[in-house]
Amino acid sequence: MTRVLIVDDEPQILRAMRINLRARGYEVVVADTGAGALSAAASAVPDIVILDLGLPDMDGVEVIHGLRGWTRVPIVILSGRAESRDKVGALDAGADDYITKPFGIDELLARLRAVARRGGEQGASPIVRFGRVTVDLAAHRVTRAWPAADGTDGPLGADGRVSPGSGAGGDVGDVGDGAAGEERVDEVHLTKTEWGLLRVLVSHPGKLVTQRQLLTEVWGARYETETHYLRTYLNRLRQKLEDDPARPRHLLTEPGMGYRFQP
């Protein structure tokens, strides 16, 4: 049974589509906010997403970007925005089709069948783990686990690096209890640019991502020659995520070509 996630903040539309799709054999999951949509996509793993752009907490295009960070699930936009720029913006962000409200249920069903035939890369996971780090692409959250052999949380560990709980630079926030002898888990705070760079890399595990691709996806096309940006921000990510930033094991440089994420 095809599972469809419907994202719309209008209760009447949610109810009407849920009834019509269930009557035609679809399994239906609903969300009325952007955050709810990202959470539902991660937990329910839909086969198709029907998405309104005018959500109360974020623009639908942001939801598209959030989904495209980890899944190729087909996305059909169902929106009252009829301007060409809205359609182009949504399609460029990664949507597969665009329907303008008001709409006919037969047209919607035909579009769903079409995108289902084209299909998407199902089975992708929004959770990426490497070393002591867990990246939740759906929740935009990064955590790092630390062993707590003696339960102490001094600002420097035995190797001279910042230890958990020190809060140095405002980059690490405690989300564990820090009990002696137990693993401690801290949230790693990334800037918007750091997150964008990490998202692109971990979405292509084991593959070379060129300097131009990274610069275009994170900063925009007019920054595609600013390679010094990459050196600066990759160094910041390594400081936050690698056990030994000077000898990275996961965020690797391919000299003259680009960068590679090695799980």
C-alpha positions as CSV (number, residue, x, y, z in Angstrom):
1,M,0.0,0.0,0.0
2,T,1.4,3.4,-1.0
3,R,1.9,5.7,2.0
4,V,1.2,9.4,1.4
5,L,2.2,12.2,3.8
6,I,-0.2,15.2,3.4
7,V,1.1,18.5,4.8
8,D,-1.4,21.3,5.0
9,D,-2.6,23.7,7.7
10,E,-6.2,23.8,6.5
11,P,-8.2,21.2,8.4
12,Q,-10.9,20.9,5.7
13,I,-8.4,20.1,3.0
14,L,-6.6,17.6,5.2
15,R,-9.9,15.8,6.0
16,A,-11.1,15.8,2.4
17,M,-7.8,14.4,1.0
18,R,-7.5,11.9,3.8
19,I,-11.0,10.5,3.0
20,N,-10.5,10.5,-0.7
21,L,-7.0,8.9,-0.7
22,R,-8.0,6.2,1.9
23,A,-11.0,5.3,-0.2
24,R,-8.7,4.7,-3.1
25,G,-6.4,2.4,-1.2
26,Y,-3.7,4.8,0.0
27,E,-2.3,4.8,3.5
28,V,-2.4,8.4,4.8
29,V,-0.3,10.3,7.3
30,V,-1.0,14.0,8.0
31,A,0.9,17.0,9.4
32,D,-0.2,20.7,9.7
33,T,3.2,22.3,10.2
34,G,6.6,22.2,8.6
35,A,8.3,20.8,11.7
36,G,5.6,18.2,11.9
37,A,6.1,17.3,8.2
38,L,9.9,16.7,8.7
39,S,9.3,14.6,11.8
40,A,6.6,12.5,10.1
41,A,8.7,12.0,7.0
42,A,11.5,10.6,9.2
43,S,9.2,8.3,11.3
44,A,6.6,7.2,8.8
45,V,8.9,7.1,5.7
46,P,6.2,8.0,3.1
47,D,6.3,7.0,-0.5
48,I,4.9,10.4,-1.6
49,V,4.6,13.8,0.1
50,I,1.8,16.2,-0.8
51,L,3.0,19.6,0.5
52,D,1.4,23.1,0.9
53,L,3.8,26.0,0.7
54,G,1.9,28.3,3.1
55,L,2.6,26.6,6.5
56,P,2.4,28.5,9.8
57,D,5.9,27.8,11.1
58,M,8.0,27.8,7.9
59,D,7.7,28.2,4.2
60,G,7.1,25.0,2.3
61,V,10.3,25.5,0.3
62,E,12.3,25.1,3.6
63,V,10.5,21.8,4.1
64,I,11.6,20.7,0.6
65,H,15.2,21.6,1.4
66,G,14.9,19.7,4.7
67,L,13.6,16.6,3.0
68,R,16.1,16.7,0.1
69,G,18.9,16.7,2.6
70,W,18.3,13.0,3.1
71,T,15.6,11.5,0.8
72,R,14.5,11.6,-2.8
73,V,10.8,10.8,-1.9
74,P,8.5,12.3,-4.6
75,I,7.1,15.7,-3.5
76,V,3.9,17.1,-5.0
77,I,3.2,20.8,-4.2
78,L,-0.5,21.6,-3.6
79,S,-0.7,25.4,-3.1
80,G,-2.8,28.4,-3.6
81,R,0.2,30.3,-4.9
82,A,-0.2,30.6,-8.7
83,E,2.7,32.9,-9.5
84,S,5.4,31.5,-11.8
85,R,8.2,32.4,-9.4
86,D,6.6,30.3,-6.7
87,K,6.3,27.3,-9.0
88,V,9.9,27.7,-10.2
89,G,11.2,28.2,-6.7
90,A,9.6,25.0,-5.4
91,L,10.6,22.9,-8.4
92,D,14.2,24.2,-8.3
93,A,14.3,23.3,-4.6
94,G,13.5,19.7,-5.4
95,A,9.7,19.3,-5.8
96,D,8.6,16.9,-8.5
97,D,5.2,18.4,-9.4
98,Y,3.1,21.5,-8.7
99,I,-0.7,21.7,-8.5
100,T,-2.5,25.0,-7.9
101,K,-5.6,25.2,-5.6
102,P,-8.5,24.8,-6.2
103,F,-7.8,21.4,-7.6
104,G,-9.8,18.3,-8.8
105,I,-9.2,15.0,-7.0
106,D,-8.9,13.2,-10.3
107,E,-6.1,15.4,-11.4
108,L,-4.4,15.0,-8.0
109,L,-4.7,11.2,-8.2
110,A,-3.2,11.2,-11.7
111,R,-0.3,13.3,-10.6
112,L,0.3,10.9,-7.7
113,R,0.3,7.9,-10.0
114,A,2.8,9.7,-12.3
115,V,5.3,10.6,-9.6
116,A,4.9,7.1,-8.0
117,R,5.9,5.6,-11.4
118,R,9.0,7.7,-11.5
119,G,9.7,6.8,-7.9
120,G,12.3,8.0,-5.5
121,E,15.2,6.5,-3.5
122,Q,13.3,4.8,-0.8
123,G,14.9,3.4,2.3
124,A,17.2,6.4,3.0
125,S,17.7,7.2,6.6
126,P,17.8,10.7,8.1
127,I,20.2,9.4,10.8
128,V,23.9,9.3,9.9
129,R,26.5,8.1,12.4
130,F,30.3,8.3,12.3
131,G,32.8,8.0,15.1
132,R,31.1,9.4,18.2
133,V,28.8,11.7,16.1
134,T,25.2,11.3,15.2
135,V,23.6,13.6,12.6
136,D,19.8,13.8,12.4
137,L,19.2,15.3,9.0
138,A,15.4,15.5,9.6
139,A,15.7,17.3,13.0
140,H,18.7,19.4,12.0
141,R,20.5,18.1,15.1
142,V,24.0,16.9,15.8
143,T,25.1,15.1,18.9
144,R,28.5,13.7,20.1
145,A,29.1,11.0,22.6
146,W,31.9,11.1,25.1
147,P,33.2,8.3,27.4
148,A,33.0,9.3,31.1
149,A,35.5,7.1,32.7
150,D,35.9,9.1,35.9
151,G,32.9,11.4,35.7
152,T,35.0,14.6,35.6
153,D,34.3,17.4,33.2
154,G,37.3,19.6,33.3
155,P,37.8,22.0,30.4
156,L,40.6,20.0,28.9
157,G,41.0,16.3,28.6
158,A,44.2,14.4,28.9
159,D,45.0,15.0,25.2
160,G,44.6,18.8,25.7
161,R,41.4,19.1,23.7
162,V,38.2,20.6,25.0
163,S,36.2,18.1,27.0
164,P,32.4,17.8,27.2
165,G,30.6,20.2,29.4
166,S,33.3,22.9,29.2
167,G,31.1,25.0,26.9
168,A,34.2,26.5,25.2
169,G,33.2,28.7,22.4
170,G,29.5,28.0,23.0
171,D,29.6,25.0,20.6
172,V,28.6,22.2,22.9
173,G,25.4,21.9,25.1
174,D,24.8,19.1,27.6
175,V,22.0,16.8,26.8
176,G,23.1,13.9,29.0
177,D,23.4,13.4,32.7
178,G,27.2,13.1,32.9
179,A,27.1,10.4,35.5
180,A,30.4,8.8,36.4
181,G,31.2,5.8,34.3
182,E,28.4,6.4,31.8
183,E,28.6,7.7,28.3
184,R,27.8,11.4,28.0
185,V,26.0,12.8,25.0
186,D,26.3,16.5,24.1
187,E,24.5,18.5,21.5
188,V,26.9,20.1,19.0
189,H,25.8,23.6,17.9
190,L,26.5,24.4,14.3
191,T,26.0,27.6,12.4
192,K,23.7,27.6,9.4
193,T,26.7,27.5,7.0
194,E,28.4,24.7,9.0
195,W,25.2,22.7,8.9
196,G,24.7,23.2,5.2
197,L,28.2,22.0,4.5
198,L,27.9,18.9,6.7
199,R,24.5,18.1,5.2
200,V,25.8,18.0,1.7
201,L,28.8,15.9,2.6
202,V,27.0,13.3,4.7
203,S,24.3,13.0,2.0
204,H,27.0,11.6,-0.3
205,P,28.8,9.0,1.9
206,G,32.1,7.8,0.4
207,K,31.8,10.0,-2.7
208,L,33.9,12.9,-3.8
209,V,32.0,16.2,-3.6
210,T,33.7,18.8,-5.7
211,Q,34.6,22.3,-4.4
212,R,32.3,23.8,-7.0
213,Q,29.3,21.7,-5.9
214,L,29.8,22.5,-2.3
215,L,30.2,26.2,-2.9
216,T,27.2,26.3,-5.2
217,E,24.9,24.3,-2.9
218,V,25.9,26.0,0.4
219,W,26.7,29.6,-0.6
220,G,25.3,30.0,-4.1
221,A,26.5,30.0,-7.7
222,R,28.3,33.4,-7.5
223,Y,30.6,31.9,-4.8
224,E,31.8,29.0,-6.8
225,T,35.5,30.2,-6.9
226,E,35.7,31.1,-3.2
227,T,37.6,27.9,-2.2
228,H,39.0,29.5,0.9
229,Y,35.5,29.4,2.4
230,L,35.7,25.6,2.3
231,R,39.0,25.4,4.1
232,T,37.8,27.7,6.8
233,Y,34.5,25.9,7.5
234,L,35.8,22.4,7.1
235,N,38.4,23.2,9.7
236,R,35.6,24.4,12.0
237,L,33.6,21.2,11.4
238,R,36.6,19.0,12.2
239,Q,37.3,20.9,15.4
240,K,33.7,20.1,16.5
241,L,33.3,16.6,15.1
242,E,36.6,14.8,14.6
243,D,38.4,13.0,17.5
244,D,41.7,14.3,16.1
245,P,41.0,17.4,13.9
246,A,44.6,17.4,12.7
247,R,44.2,13.9,11.4
248,P,40.6,13.6,10.3
249,R,39.1,10.2,9.6
250,H,35.7,11.3,8.4
251,L,35.8,14.7,6.8
252,L,38.5,14.3,4.3
253,T,40.2,16.6,1.8
254,E,40.9,15.5,-1.8
255,P,43.6,18.0,-2.8
256,G,42.7,20.1,-5.8
257,M,39.4,18.3,-6.2
258,G,37.0,18.6,-3.2
259,Y,36.0,16.8,-0.1
260,R,34.8,13.4,0.9
261,F,32.7,12.1,3.9
262,Q,34.0,8.7,5.0
263,P,31.6,7.1,7.5
